[in-house]
């Protein structure tokens, strides 16, 4: 399990806003500290140097507000997470 980061708030659109230390790709499953599935990565927003991950919570099983201040995790491979596409970061003119 790899930490995504700490949950900062629950949005009006019913997503958890996570201050990301690692950036999984949208669709990845998200887990709590007991390795229970909380939901999935809905989107990644914010600046590249300090991104935020939006997590869509399975509200039939969880109260999203209970995760505020807690760290969420994923099982991904860091080599594939946030990988740049060909041609990005080359300073093209």
The 8 nearest C-alpha neighbors of each residue, nearest first, counted from 0:
[[1, 74, 73, 72, 2, 75, 34, 30],
 [0, 2, 72, 73, 74, 3, 75, 21],
 [3, 1, 72, 4, 71, 73, 0, 70],
 [4, 2, 21, 72, 19, 20, 71, 1],
 [3, 5, 19, 20, 70, 18, 2, 17],
 [4, 6, 70, 69, 17, 18, 68, 7],
 [5, 7, 17, 67, 68, 69, 16, 8],
 [6, 8, 16, 17, 67, 68, 5, 18],
 [9, 7, 16, 67, 15, 6, 10, 17],
 [8, 10, 15, 14, 16, 64, 13, 63],
 [11, 9, 13, 12, 14, 15, 8, 16],
 [12, 10, 13, 9, 14, 15, 8, 16],
 [11, 13, 10, 14, 9, 15, 55, 53],
 [14, 12, 10, 11, 9, 15, 55, 56],
 [15, 13, 55, 10, 54, 9, 12, 53],
 [14, 16, 9, 54, 53, 8, 17, 10],
 [15, 17, 53, 8, 7, 6, 52, 9],
 [18, 16, 6, 52, 51, 5, 7, 19],
 [19, 17, 51, 4, 5, 6, 7, 52],
 [20, 18, 4, 51, 21, 3, 17, 50],
 [19, 21, 4, 3, 22, 18, 2, 50],
 [22, 20, 3, 19, 23, 2, 4, 80],
 [21, 23, 81, 80, 19, 24, 3, 20],
 [24, 22, 80, 81, 21, 27, 25, 75],
 [23, 25, 80, 27, 26, 81, 22, 40],
 [26, 24, 40, 41, 42, 27, 23, 43],
 [25, 27, 40, 39, 41, 24, 28, 42],
 [28, 26, 40, 39, 25, 24, 29, 23],
 [27, 29, 39, 38, 73, 26, 40, 30],
 [28, 30, 73, 39, 38, 37, 72, 36],
 [31, 29, 36, 72, 37, 34, 35, 71],
 [30, 32, 71, 34, 33, 35, 72, 37],
 [31, 33, 34, 30, 71, 72, 70, 35],
 [34, 32, 31, 35, 30, 36, 72, 71],
 [35, 33, 30, 31, 32, 36, 72, 0],
 [34, 36, 30, 33, 31, 37, 32, 29],
 [37, 35, 30, 38, 29, 34, 31, 28],
 [38, 36, 30, 29, 56, 57, 35, 31],
 [39, 37, 56, 57, 29, 55, 36, 28],
 [38, 40, 28, 29, 27, 55, 54, 26],
 [41, 39, 54, 25, 26, 27, 42, 53],
 [40, 42, 54, 25, 53, 55, 39, 26],
 [43, 41, 53, 25, 40, 52, 44, 54],
 [42, 44, 52, 51, 53, 50, 45, 25],
 [45, 43, 51, 50, 52, 42, 46, 53],
 [44, 46, 50, 51, 47, 49, 43, 48],
 [45, 47, 50, 49, 48, 44, 51, 43],
 [46, 48, 50, 49, 45, 44, 51, 43],
 [47, 49, 46, 50, 45, 20, 19, 51],
 [50, 48, 46, 47, 45, 51, 19, 18],
 [51, 49, 45, 46, 47, 19, 44, 48],
 [50, 52, 18, 19, 44, 17, 43, 45],
 [51, 53, 43, 17, 16, 42, 19, 54],
 [54, 52, 16, 42, 41, 15, 14, 40],
 [53, 55, 40, 15, 41, 14, 39, 56],
 [54, 56, 14, 38, 39, 41, 40, 15],
 [57, 55, 38, 58, 37, 54, 63, 14],
 [56, 58, 38, 59, 60, 37, 61, 55],
 [59, 57, 61, 60, 56, 62, 63, 55],
 [58, 60, 57, 61, 62, 56, 63, 37],
 [61, 59, 58, 57, 62, 37, 56, 63],
 [62, 60, 58, 63, 59, 57, 56, 37],
 [61, 63, 64, 65, 58, 60, 66, 59],
 [62, 64, 65, 66, 61, 56, 9, 58],
 [63, 65, 66, 62, 67, 9, 8, 15],
 [66, 64, 63, 67, 62, 61, 69, 68],
 [67, 65, 69, 64, 63, 68, 6, 62],
 [68, 66, 6, 69, 64, 65, 7, 8],
 [67, 69, 6, 5, 7, 66, 70, 8],
 [70, 68, 66, 5, 67, 6, 71, 4],
 [69, 71, 5, 4, 6, 72, 2, 68],
 [72, 70, 31, 3, 30, 4, 2, 5],
 [73, 71, 2, 30, 3, 1, 29, 0],
 [72, 74, 29, 1, 0, 75, 30, 28],
 [75, 73, 0, 1, 76, 72, 28, 29],
 [76, 74, 73, 77, 23, 1, 80, 27],
 [75, 77, 78, 79, 80, 74, 23, 1],
 [78, 76, 80, 79, 75, 23, 21, 81],
 [79, 77, 76, 80, 82, 81, 75, 23],
 [80, 78, 77, 82, 76, 81, 75, 23],
 [81, 79, 23, 77, 82, 78, 24, 22],
 [80, 82, 22, 23, 83, 24, 79, 77],
 [83, 81, 80, 79, 84, 78, 77, 24],
 [84, 82, 87, 81, 85, 88, 86, 80],
 [83, 85, 87, 86, 82, 88, 81, 89],
 [86, 84, 87, 83, 88, 89, 82, 91],
 [85, 87, 89, 84, 88, 83, 91, 90],
 [88, 86, 89, 85, 84, 83, 90, 91],
 [87, 89, 90, 86, 83, 91, 85, 84],
 [90, 88, 91, 87, 86, 92, 85, 83],
 [89, 91, 88, 92, 87, 86, 85, 83],
 [92, 90, 89, 88, 86, 87, 85, 84],
 [91, 90, 89, 88, 86, 87, 85, 84]]
